[in-house]
Amino acid sequence: MTTSPAAEPVVPGYSETKDAHLRRLKRIEGQVRGIARMVENDTYCIDVLTQVSAVTRALQAVSLGLLEEHVAHCVVDAARESDEAAAEKVDEVIAAVTRLVRS
């Protein structure tokens, strides 16, 4: 957990679903290790690409879930705080979505 300059604890938007996110990420980690084994074993290219696509979709699902929770928690809280804080969080979201779309 990080703290803001005012030393108030910052609770991430995903705090209530942290365990579920960690389970999904550990599953994805296992899938990536499986892909590495496929490459080590000279598995057919298309089969490897199929698994890469599955991992990509799984990571996108995690990203969208985190983004949704960020908007519902962090952006909404900032909007309640002030127009300036809301504008800052909206800018963060736009930058994050831009990075996600480019990836």
C-alpha positions, 0 to 999 in steps of 0.5 A: 500500500502506498501513501499520499503526500498527506500520509493518508493510506491510499487504498487501491480500487481493486482491494476488495478483489485482490485475491481474485486478481492474484489467482488469475495472474498466477494462472496466467503465469502458469500459462506463460511457463507452459508456452516457454515449455512449448518453445523449448520442446519445438511445438508447432508454431500455430499451437504456440501462437494459439496459447500466446493469444489465450494469455493475451486475452487473459491479461486483457481481461485482468486489465479491464477489470482493474480499469473498471475498479479504478474508475469506480473507486479512485476516479469517483472518490477524486470527483467527490474531492474536487474538480481538479482531482477528478480531472487528474484521475480522468487524465490518468485513465485516458493515458492508461486506456491509450497504453492498453489500446496500443498494446 
